[in-house]
Amino acid sequence: MTKKCLVINAEYLYKVLPNIAEYIDLLYEPIINNHLILVPLEDNSPLEKLKALGNITSCTPRKRYLKKLKARDIVKPYVKNSDLTHIPSSYEIIGDVILLPPLSNSILRLYGVLLAKTLKMLHPRIKAVYVRMGTEGEYRIRELRLVWGEPKQYTLYREHGITFYVLLGKVYVNPSLSTEHVRITELVNDGDRVLDMFAGIGGFSLNIATRKKALVVAVDINPWATACLLRSIYMNRRRLKAEIIALNCDAKILPLILKHKSFNHIIMNLPHKSLGFIREALELLSENGYLHIYLIARDMEEALGKVEEKLTSLGYICNNSNIVKVLDYAPYKYVFRVTCNVKAL
Ligand SMILES: C[S@@+](CC[C@H](N)C(=O)[O-])C[C@H]1O[C@@H](n2cnc3c(N)ncnc32)[C@H](O)[C@@H]1O
């Protein structure tokens, strides 16, 4: 199909990319001809304005087969070779919002509009694209910076048929945990009592309560996280098989405030600090109960070693341990889950 193309010097392209990105027709591949690049334009582009940046010509670019392409492949012809490694190859879709991994200011300035336009084309239902800046502070929140779209306060995120209410930028949410939510759910039996010590918006708690007739107590220190969970409990009320009790407090005080102290499973998903709460968890665990401890380590041996050392120092052993690598954390560091059937020494 014949289209209007902007003919531009490849070097100059990087200078003007933020100004032309919104007019590029991403359904077509650019034509690269030595040092020139012919950029296919959207039909309604302001040609008079674009003429100031390069010649406008008619061209017949190749149509892209979008089903096979990832966002990175689509933007690649417009990216400097030296910048390619900084273009994200993956991103998170949370409801109608996309979260990009952390990007530097210069990459964002140069390619932000193009990336957002590409994502919008691949996922027409999204309303906003944010960059997440890293996980911060006690609440493990990722600060978000809007790249495209209307600022959004909340979104509804679906996981295994459950709807989660998510206040953006105020709570921890990580779709990469969805498999782990199911793995833990499968370990719980009807009739069990489960304590989700660092529940966040209730990833484990809601998965368990919609599939098992177990009592779930979900605790988080972040009031926004507890507010989201309460809202999600209400939204999923018809699917719940079990009761979830949501508490907003520091997990340290649980032995003092919980009347029932015999939980069959205690989930401790606060990887950088979980070992510091084992003493409290042991006070709340039933005889023969299971601790599911998330922690950061280089390998399985190190993860198990840290848990065993802590338990032994408190007079317990980790029986029938099961260790799973759950997430990448940093170069050569991972989040592991160590599940222990705990026994007194
Ligand atoms: C990794 S996130 C939990 C994610 C959640 N389990 C999920 O599956 O989506 C850790 C949570 O621990 C909470 N937290 C941090 N310190 C805490 C404490 N002392 N007591 C209770 N919750 C705490 C944070 O607010 C955060 O929501």
The ligand as an ORCA input file, in Angstrom:
! r2SCAN-3c Opt
* xyz 0 1
  C       6.173     -8.537     49.015
  S       4.819     -7.639     49.597
  C       3.554     -8.856     49.780
  C       2.979     -9.330     48.503
  C       1.795    -10.230     48.674
  N       2.075    -11.351     49.530
  C       1.312    -10.734     47.321
  O       1.361    -11.948     47.094
  O       0.886     -9.927     46.480
  C       5.221     -7.373     51.283
  C       4.160     -6.674     52.095
  O       4.582     -6.676     53.456
  C       4.080     -5.512     54.080
  N       4.851     -5.295     55.297
  C       6.094     -4.784     55.438
  N       6.470     -4.786     56.735
  C       5.432     -5.311     57.435
  C       5.208     -5.579     58.823
  N       6.142     -5.296     59.742
  N       4.035     -6.128     59.190
  C       3.068     -6.414     58.262
  N       3.227     -6.164     56.949
  C       4.387     -5.637     56.526
  C       4.236     -4.437     52.998
  O       3.361     -3.361     53.229
  C       3.892     -5.226     51.711
  O       2.559     -5.076     51.355
*
